[in-house]
Amino acid sequence: MNWRDPGSYSLPVVGALLIHVIAIILLVTEWQRDKPVMSEPVPPHMIAKVVQEENKAAKERDLQRQREAERLRQQKLAREKAAREKAAREKAAKEKAARDKAAADKAAKEKAEAEKRARQKAAEEKAAKEKAAAEKLASEKAAKEKAAKEKAAREKAAAEKAAREKAAAEKAAREQAAAEQALMEQLALEQAEAEIRRQEEAAAAAEAAEKAAQMTAEYQDLIRAQVASVWNYPPNVSAELEVEVRLVMVPTGEVISANVTRSSGNDALDRSVEQAILKASPLPVPDDIRVFEQNFRRLTMKFRPENASW
């Protein structure tokens, strides 16, 4: 413990304690002088209590000094913070002023450039208009001169054309008369030839139709005979029963389908006819494709159970 340390409270405490002890001793001495009784020593607990009171007071003073020091420290921190904030505001203001100045300079520069471009554009447009006007005048003059020349040329051409057309019309009239005469003669000749061809074609068609009818009848008989050769019709059926069947074939005679179009009334007989047709396939058909397509591609025939023949 350093007694000379200004921040130390031990010396004042001890001094105060000694003063209180001396005061108590004097009081006791005076009291004993008034009362002639036996002198008694000061109780130790009283001295301890006085010491405790002095320590408590010293601690209070120490706490107050600490609070004061903390208050001063906080004030210093607040001043430093305010100084930093002020410096930051001043810096931000300077930066903003610099940005504003840069923006203003940029805007002024852009405005000047825009005005310059506008003046250049206006000058170019004016020059272009003047050039276009001059070219238009020259073009109109040339157009007028060209139109006058073309008009004269057209009038000359029209006169020449009229002369040519007149000569052509006279020539065409002569040629038309000759052509009409030749056409009438040609028509008469073509009509005569057409009549001869018609008669020949009619005769050929009649001959072909007769030949086709004869061929059709012959091959239908052949088909009926071939079907009859493999037809096993049910027993005990009447020879008067008749089944009508529609056949669909290809040029090779192969039967694609055979369907009853009019029943005999006997289902077993109807089925036996269909089975016999399919069994007899391929059927005999004419080699003439026109006759086949006309009469045999789709053929309808009637069958009777008359010894498996017609």
C-alpha positions as CSV (number, residue, x, y, z in Angstrom):
1,M,0.0,0.0,0.0
2,N,1.4,3.4,-1.0
3,W,0.4,6.1,1.5
4,R,1.4,8.8,-1.0
5,D,-0.8,7.5,-3.9
6,P,-3.5,10.1,-4.5
7,G,-6.0,7.4,-5.5
8,S,-5.5,5.5,-2.3
9,Y,-8.1,5.9,0.5
10,S,-6.3,4.0,3.2
11,L,-4.6,7.1,4.9
12,P,-7.9,9.1,5.2
13,V,-9.6,6.1,6.6
14,V,-7.0,5.4,9.2
15,G,-6.9,9.1,10.1
16,A,-10.6,9.2,10.5
17,L,-10.5,6.0,12.6
18,L,-7.8,7.4,14.9
19,I,-9.8,10.7,15.4
20,H,-12.9,8.7,16.3
21,V,-10.9,6.5,18.7
22,I,-9.4,9.6,20.4
23,A,-12.8,11.2,20.6
24,I,-14.2,8.1,22.3
25,I,-11.3,8.0,24.7
26,L,-11.8,11.6,25.7
27,L,-15.5,11.1,26.2
28,V,-14.9,8.1,28.4
29,T,-12.2,10.0,30.3
30,E,-14.5,12.9,31.0
31,W,-17.3,10.6,32.0
32,Q,-15.0,8.8,34.4
33,R,-13.8,12.0,35.8
34,D,-17.4,13.0,36.6
35,K,-18.1,9.6,38.0
36,P,-15.4,8.3,40.2
37,V,-15.8,4.7,39.1
38,M,-13.4,2.2,37.8
39,S,-12.3,2.9,34.3
40,E,-13.5,0.3,31.6
41,P,-11.8,-0.4,28.2
42,V,-13.6,0.4,24.9
43,P,-15.4,-2.8,23.6
44,P,-13.7,-4.3,20.6
45,H,-17.1,-4.6,18.7
46,M,-17.5,-0.9,18.8
47,I,-14.2,-0.3,17.3
48,A,-15.0,-2.9,14.5
49,K,-18.3,-1.1,13.9
50,V,-16.6,2.2,13.4
51,V,-14.1,0.6,11.1
52,Q,-17.0,-1.0,9.1
53,E,-18.8,2.4,8.8
54,E,-15.6,4.0,7.6
55,N,-15.0,1.3,5.0
56,K,-18.6,1.6,3.7
57,A,-18.2,5.4,3.3
58,A,-14.9,4.8,1.5
59,K,-16.5,2.3,-0.9
60,E,-19.4,4.7,-1.6
61,R,-16.9,7.4,-2.5
62,D,-15.0,4.9,-4.7
63,L,-18.2,3.9,-6.5
64,Q,-19.1,7.5,-7.1
65,R,-15.7,8.2,-8.6
66,Q,-16.0,5.1,-10.8
67,R,-19.5,6.3,-12.0
68,E,-18.1,9.7,-12.7
69,A,-15.2,8.2,-14.7
70,E,-17.7,6.0,-16.7
71,R,-19.8,9.1,-17.3
72,L,-16.8,11.0,-18.6
73,R,-15.8,8.0,-20.7
74,Q,-19.3,7.8,-22.2
75,Q,-19.3,11.5,-23.0
76,K,-15.9,11.1,-24.7
77,L,-17.2,8.1,-26.8
78,A,-20.3,10.2,-27.7
79,R,-18.1,13.1,-28.8
80,E,-15.9,10.8,-30.9
81,K,-19.0,9.1,-32.4
82,A,-20.5,12.5,-33.2
83,A,-17.2,13.6,-34.8
84,R,-17.1,10.4,-36.9
85,E,-20.7,10.9,-38.0
86,K,-20.0,14.6,-38.8
87,A,-16.9,13.6,-40.8
88,A,-19.0,10.9,-42.7
89,R,-21.7,13.4,-43.4
90,E,-19.2,15.9,-44.7
91,K,-17.5,13.2,-46.8
92,A,-20.9,12.0,-48.2
93,A,-21.8,15.7,-48.9
94,K,-18.5,16.2,-50.8
95,E,-19.0,12.9,-52.7
96,K,-22.6,13.9,-53.6
97,A,-21.4,17.4,-54.7
98,A,-18.7,15.7,-56.8
99,R,-21.3,13.3,-58.4
100,D,-23.7,16.2,-58.9
101,K,-21.0,18.2,-60.6
102,A,-19.9,15.2,-62.7
103,A,-23.6,14.6,-63.7
104,A,-24.1,18.3,-64.5
105,D,-20.8,18.3,-66.6
106,K,-21.9,15.2,-68.4
107,A,-25.4,16.6,-69.1
108,A,-23.9,19.8,-70.3
109,K,-21.5,17.9,-72.6
110,E,-24.3,15.7,-73.9
111,K,-26.5,18.7,-74.5
112,A,-23.7,20.5,-76.4
113,E,-23.1,17.3,-78.5
114,A,-26.8,16.9,-79.1
115,E,-27.1,20.5,-80.2
116,K,-24.1,20.0,-82.5
117,R,-25.6,16.9,-84.0
118,A,-28.9,18.7,-84.4
119,R,-27.2,21.6,-86.3
120,Q,-25.3,19.1,-88.5
121,K,-28.5,17.2,-89.2
122,A,-30.4,20.3,-90.0
123,A,-27.7,21.5,-92.4
124,E,-27.6,18.0,-94.0
125,E,-31.4,18.0,-94.4
126,K,-31.3,21.5,-95.9
127,A,-28.6,20.5,-98.3
128,A,-30.5,17.3,-99.2
129,K,-33.7,19.2,-99.8
130,E,-32.0,21.8,-102.0
131,K,-30.4,18.9,-103.9
132,A,-33.7,17.1,-104.2
133,A,-35.4,20.3,-105.4
134,A,-32.7,20.8,-108.1
135,E,-32.9,17.2,-109.1
136,K,-36.7,17.4,-109.2
137,L,-36.6,20.5,-111.5
138,A,-34.1,18.8,-113.8
139,S,-36.2,15.6,-113.8
140,E,-39.4,17.5,-114.6
141,K,-37.7,19.3,-117.4
142,A,-36.3,16.1,-118.8
143,A,-39.7,14.4,-118.3
144,K,-41.4,17.2,-120.3
145,E,-39.0,16.9,-123.1
146,K,-39.3,13.1,-123.1
147,A,-43.1,13.3,-123.0
148,A,-43.0,15.7,-126.0
149,K,-40.8,13.3,-127.9
150,E,-42.9,10.3,-126.9
151,K,-46.1,12.1,-128.0
152,A,-44.6,12.9,-131.4
153,A,-43.4,9.3,-131.7
154,R,-46.8,7.9,-130.6
155,E,-48.6,10.1,-133.1
156,K,-46.3,9.0,-135.9
157,A,-46.6,5.4,-134.8
158,A,-50.4,5.7,-134.6
159,A,-50.5,7.0,-138.1
160,E,-48.3,4.2,-139.3
161,K,-50.3,1.7,-137.3
162,A,-53.6,3.0,-138.8
163,A,-52.2,2.5,-142.3
164,R,-50.9,-0.9,-141.5
165,E,-54.2,-1.9,-139.9
166,K,-56.2,-0.7,-142.9
167,A,-54.0,-2.7,-145.2
168,A,-54.1,-5.7,-142.8
169,A,-57.9,-5.4,-142.5
170,E,-58.3,-5.5,-146.3
171,K,-55.9,-8.4,-146.5
172,A,-57.6,-10.2,-143.6
173,A,-61.0,-9.7,-145.3
174,R,-59.7,-11.4,-148.4
175,E,-58.0,-14.2,-146.4
176,Q,-61.1,-14.7,-144.2
177,A,-63.3,-15.1,-147.3
178,A,-60.8,-17.7,-148.6
179,A,-60.5,-19.4,-145.2
180,E,-64.3,-19.6,-144.8
181,Q,-64.5,-21.3,-148.2
182,A,-61.7,-23.7,-147.3
183,L,-63.3,-24.3,-143.9
184,M,-66.6,-25.1,-145.3
185,E,-65.0,-27.6,-147.7
186,Q,-62.9,-29.0,-144.8
187,L,-66.0,-29.4,-142.6
188,A,-67.9,-31.2,-145.3
189,L,-65.0,-33.6,-145.7
190,E,-64.6,-34.1,-141.9
191,Q,-68.3,-34.7,-141.6
192,A,-68.2,-37.4,-144.3
193,E,-65.2,-39.0,-142.7
194,A,-66.8,-38.8,-139.2
195,E,-69.9,-40.5,-140.6
196,I,-67.8,-43.3,-142.1
197,R,-65.9,-43.7,-138.8
198,R,-69.2,-43.7,-136.8
199,Q,-70.6,-46.4,-139.0
200,E,-67.4,-48.4,-138.7
201,E,-67.2,-48.0,-134.9
202,A,-70.9,-48.9,-134.6
203,A,-70.4,-52.0,-136.6
204,A,-67.2,-52.9,-134.6
205,A,-69.0,-52.2,-131.3
206,A,-71.9,-54.4,-132.3
207,E,-69.5,-57.1,-133.3
208,A,-67.6,-56.7,-130.0
209,A,-70.7,-56.7,-128.0
210,E,-72.0,-59.8,-129.7
211,K,-68.6,-61.5,-129.3
212,A,-68.5,-60.4,-125.6
213,A,-72.0,-61.7,-125.0
214,Q,-71.1,-65.0,-126.6
215,M,-67.8,-65.2,-124.6
216,T,-69.6,-64.3,-121.4
217,A,-72.2,-67.1,-122.0
218,E,-69.4,-69.6,-122.8
219,Y,-67.4,-68.8,-119.7
220,Q,-70.4,-68.7,-117.5
221,D,-71.2,-72.2,-118.7
222,L,-67.6,-73.2,-118.0
223,I,-67.8,-71.7,-114.5
224,R,-71.1,-73.5,-113.8
225,A,-69.7,-76.8,-115.0
226,Q,-66.5,-76.4,-112.9
227,V,-68.5,-75.6,-109.8
228,A,-70.9,-78.4,-110.5
229,S,-68.0,-80.8,-110.7
230,V,-67.1,-80.2,-107.0
231,W,-70.6,-79.4,-105.6
232,N,-71.8,-81.8,-103.0
233,Y,-75.2,-80.5,-102.3
234,P,-77.4,-81.9,-99.4
235,P,-79.6,-84.8,-100.2
236,N,-83.3,-84.7,-100.5
237,V,-83.4,-81.2,-101.9
238,S,-85.8,-80.2,-104.7
239,A,-84.3,-79.7,-108.1
240,E,-86.5,-76.6,-108.4
241,L,-84.6,-74.8,-105.6
242,E,-82.5,-71.9,-106.8
243,V,-79.6,-70.0,-105.2
244,E,-78.3,-66.7,-106.5
245,V,-74.7,-66.0,-105.6
246,R,-72.5,-62.9,-106.2
247,L,-68.9,-63.7,-107.0
248,V,-65.9,-61.3,-106.8
249,M,-62.9,-62.5,-108.8
250,V,-59.5,-61.3,-110.0
251,P,-58.2,-61.7,-113.7
252,T,-56.5,-65.0,-112.8
253,G,-59.9,-66.5,-111.9
254,E,-59.2,-66.6,-108.2
255,V,-62.4,-66.1,-106.2
256,I,-62.1,-63.4,-103.6
257,S,-65.6,-63.8,-102.2
258,A,-68.9,-65.7,-102.8
259,N,-72.0,-64.5,-101.1
260,V,-75.6,-65.6,-101.4
261,T,-77.7,-62.6,-102.6
262,R,-81.0,-64.6,-102.8
263,S,-81.4,-67.7,-100.7
264,S,-83.1,-70.9,-101.8
265,G,-84.8,-71.2,-98.4
266,N,-82.5,-74.0,-97.5
267,D,-79.5,-72.8,-95.5
268,A,-77.5,-76.1,-96.1
269,L,-78.0,-75.8,-99.8
270,D,-76.9,-72.1,-99.7
271,R,-73.7,-73.0,-97.8
272,S,-72.9,-75.9,-100.1
273,V,-73.0,-73.6,-103.2
274,E,-70.6,-71.1,-101.6
275,Q,-68.3,-73.9,-100.5
276,A,-68.3,-75.4,-104.0
277,I,-67.5,-72.0,-105.6
278,L,-64.5,-71.5,-103.3
279,K,-63.4,-75.1,-103.8
280,A,-63.5,-74.8,-107.6
281,S,-61.4,-71.6,-107.6
282,P,-59.6,-70.5,-109.7
283,L,-62.5,-70.4,-112.2
284,P,-62.2,-70.1,-116.0
285,V,-62.4,-66.4,-117.1
286,P,-61.8,-64.8,-120.5
287,D,-58.4,-63.4,-121.3
288,D,-59.9,-60.2,-122.7
289,I,-59.5,-57.9,-119.8
290,R,-62.3,-55.6,-121.0
291,V,-64.8,-58.5,-121.0
292,F,-63.5,-59.6,-117.7
293,E,-63.8,-56.2,-116.0
294,Q,-67.3,-55.7,-117.6
295,N,-68.8,-59.1,-116.9
296,F,-66.7,-61.2,-114.6
297,R,-65.0,-58.9,-112.0
298,R,-68.4,-59.0,-110.1
299,L,-70.5,-61.8,-111.4
300,T,-74.0,-62.8,-110.2
301,M,-75.0,-66.4,-111.1
302,K,-77.9,-68.8,-110.3
303,F,-77.4,-72.4,-109.3
304,R,-79.9,-75.3,-109.0
305,P,-79.2,-78.7,-107.4
306,E,-80.1,-80.5,-110.6
307,N,-77.4,-83.2,-110.7
308,A,-75.0,-80.4,-109.8
309,S,-75.7,-78.8,-113.2
310,W,-78.0,-76.0,-114.6
